[in-house]
Amino acid sequence: MYYIGLIGEYLKNYMKTRLTYRADFWVEVVSDLLFQATNLIFIFIVFMHTPTLAGWTRDEMVFVYGYFMIPYGIFSCFFNLWSFSERYIVKGEMDRILTRPAHNLFQILLENVDPPALIGSVVGALIMGICWTQLGLDFGLVELLVLLLLLAGSVLIYFGIYAALTSISFYSDAPTGILPLIWNIQSYGRYPLTIYNRFIQVLLTWILPFAFVGVIPASYFMTGKGMTQLALLTPIIGLLFLAIGLTMWNVGVKRYRGAGS
């Protein structure tokens, strides 16, 4: 109940801030939608020159992109660690966090919550719904439960990877580190693995498993893709990387010695 109460207080403070600067809120929403629209237009341009891409049709690729948007929006809203190094390590705000009784990572996540990012998830769900109908895919209670389970696994994969990589900041005071590089790599997960060479396939599947936040779980609902059993590993891999991320984070916090050290 203590942590639930904290969530309510942090959200109240967020709304007060956003209501003061309403224009910023809508600018963020519009800019995010334009960014997603650009990526979607790119897919349509590609399929203007070819009927299929590694055996995937345009509607199937758009379906995958819709799935990709949902866990990414949830992750961006509730698990935003993008500015951690610059704000909490370089500027020393981690000292403030560690003097409070609540778990440090929980506080940091709440301080950086970004509800406008959920608009992307809503749009992704609409895209999936439209493509689901066009592709004539089955949909029932089982498919809905599996979808929710896969989405949860994808979100945990995002969080686990970024928590692990962000924890490196406890050993270095670099403002950004390698997060921009990883952010670019994650977008590869929305395309068929067969268009990449063997090294990239292994990287996206087992090392930085961004294929499990897009093309692999989305393929579960489409026949003939040969990844149904692999897709069902998404929640397991999510829990595994969550454990890795939290472990590396807690070890890193113990390594932290303060802003002036």
Salt bridges, closest charged atoms under 4 A:
GLU9 OE2 - LYS12 NZ 3.79
GLU28 OE1 - ARG18 NH2 2.55
ASP59 OD1 - ARG58 NH2 3.61
GLU60 OE1 - LYS225 NZ 2.85
GLU93 OE1 - ARG87 NE 3.13
GLU93 OE1 - ARG96 NH2 2.59
GLU111 OE1 - ARG87 NH2 3.31
GLU111 OE2 - ARG96 NH1 2.72
GLU111 OE2 - ARG100 NH1 3.60
